[in-house]
Amino acid sequence: MREIDNIEIKSTAGLPDVERYDAQLKALVITREGTLPGSRGFGLPAGILDLGVAQSVNLLTIELSEKVDKYIPDITVADVDRSANDKGIVQTQIHIERRV
């Protein structure tokens, strides 16, 4: 199963255009930092998603918040939840809201 299939974007306040932000956030999450020519800062540091659920949730929230501020300025990251099922598959939920 691909990592992108385990990422869910949720709007905390009925944000319009959630589909657009869904695509942008998923691209940000699955892209490794330093691999996109012309925008080397886009993406997350390598290995951040490989950390355990408890270890990665705070780091992921901080990294996503910083990257969203720069690359998707219309929204903010309100919260990030990660959980693993009994098969070890990690589900990630990213809660977003409109920047005011």
Residue pairs with C-beta under 8 A, 6 or more apart in sequence:
1 89
3 29
3 30
3 49
4 26
4 29
4 30
6 89
6 90
6 91
6 92
7 25
7 26
7 29
7 92
7 93
7 94
8 91
8 92
8 93
8 94
9 18
9 21
9 22
9 25
9 26
9 93
9 94
9 96
10 93
10 94
10 95
10 96
11 18
11 21
11 95
11 96
11 97
12 78
12 79
12 95
12 96
12 97
13 97
13 98
15 21
15 75
15 96
15 97
15 98
18 96
21 72
21 74
21 75
21 96
24 71
24 72
25 64
25 68
25 72
25 94
25 96
28 42
28 43
28 44
28 64
28 67
28 68
28 71
28 72
29 44
29 49
29 64
29 92
29 94
30 43
31 42
31 43
31 44
32 43
32 44
32 45
32 46
33 40
33 41
33 42
33 43
33 44
33 45
33 46
34 40
34 43
35 43
36 42
36 43
41 67
41 70
42 67
42 71
43 67
44 60
44 63
44 64
44 67
45 63
48 56
48 59
48 60
48 63
49 56
49 60
49 90
49 92
50 56
51 59
53 82
53 83
53 84
53 90
56 82
57 80
57 81
57 82
60 80
60 82
60 92
61 77
61 79
61 80
64 77
64 80
64 94
65 76
65 77
68 75
68 76
68 77
68 96
69 76
73 99
74 98
74 99
75 96
75 97
75 98
75 99
76 96
76 97
76 98
76 99
77 94
77 95
77 96
78 95
78 96
78 97
79 94
79 95
80 92
80 93
80 94
80 95
81 92
81 93
81 95
82 90
82 91
82 92
82 93
83 90
83 91
84 90
84 91
85 91
